[in-house]
Structures are given as C-alpha cells and as structure tokens.
Amino acid sequence: MVVDPCRFYNPAQHHKACKGQQSLSFWLKLWLYDTRSLTDKLARLIKGNIEVEVSYKGFTWANPTLIKLLRLRGRIPLFCREACLSYKGKPLVFAQTLVPTSHLRGSFKRLYACKDLSIGPILFKNAALTREILSVSPVSSADLIHFKACMPASKALCCAQAKWSRLSIFLTDQTAPVLISEFFLPELLKREPCCEHG
C-alpha cells in the first residue's frame, strides 16, 4: 500500500493561501511556493550531502482524482517511488513520485532506474518540463493515521511528524507525466531557506 496523494489535494486551501488569506510566515512561504528544485535548495542551505533513502518502489493504479491530475485517458498503472531526504540521519522531507507507465521512456526511464538518488536533477535538467504547484496544505491528524497505515512502522514514525504537504505536476506540451508529493518535516521547517534568485 502506498500513500494516497489525493487526500492532500486541497485546491480551495491552496487558493486561500495564495491569496494571502492564510497567515504563513515568510520563511514557510519560501519553502512551500518555490518552484525550483528542492534538492538543490537543500544542498545550498546545508552545504553537505543530502541522503536519499527509498522506502518503496513499485506500481499502483490511478484513481479518479489521479486520472484528472495527470490528465490520463483512463485507469492505468503508475510507477511509484517514495523516499525520504535526510541530512546526517535527520529526515527533512518525505517525497512521493508518480509516473504513468506509458511515460517511462526516454529521459523519464531514468526515474525508474535511479536508486538512492534524488530525482530532482532528472526533472529540472529537462528543458521541456515546467512545474505547476497544485496544492499546498497543512497535514492533519487524520493524514498522519493514513501514513501509519501505508508505511512500515519505522518510516511512518518519521512521516507522522509532517506539518505541510505540497503537490506539483511537471508538464510537457499538454500532458502531465509526473506528479510529485512532498511532505515537509519539522527538521526542515526550522531552517531558514536560501533567498537567492536565479
């Protein structure tokens, strides 16, 4: 069983936050709404190696919401990868990647092949892709129960500390070949992100 990103898809909450109707700190906004590579952002901040530990790699089926988000023509299998990004053993972010199996070709085939490596360099080096943030929302207590039901106890304990979630799609032409769900953990949110531009 894998984490269901649809439960974190909350466009109304996202719209409210984007319109400034929800009070978010300056630093939190920089973490949640920056469309650049999170891995690169972490590397610049920490100035050290980011550890990537893959907790799940396999396949799942697209449900109706995922069919809509990924602009699919029907219920098809999706490649799923779940991983935790850490620094010196301290978890910073839990991330899930979903890719329709029909897109596992060309550069996207590397998403399936990569092991304990970040997928950020693969995605952000592809000039044909653009990122769109679909939803940013706080993680509820019910969501934490979902984590515990979907993951091994050791991983669930880590993700049960998640405070915020972010769902993004990476678009090429008229298709959305990749859905990324990120869950921001306290160890990350207590750090002030880099503010440089470019």
Secondary structure as UniProt FT lines:
FT   HELIX           5..8
FT   HELIX           11..18
FT   TURN            19..20
FT   HELIX           26..33
FT   HELIX           38..46
FT   STRAND          51..61
FT   HELIX           64..69
FT   TURN            70..71
FT   STRAND          77..87
FT   TURN            88..89
FT   STRAND          90..100
FT   HELIX           101..103
FT   HELIX           106..108
FT   HELIX           109..113
FT   HELIX           120..124
FT   TURN            127..128
FT   STRAND          130..138
FT   HELIX           141..150
FT   HELIX           153..159
FT   TURN            160..161
FT   STRAND          164..172
FT   TURN            173..174
FT   STRAND          175..184
FT   HELIX           186..189
//
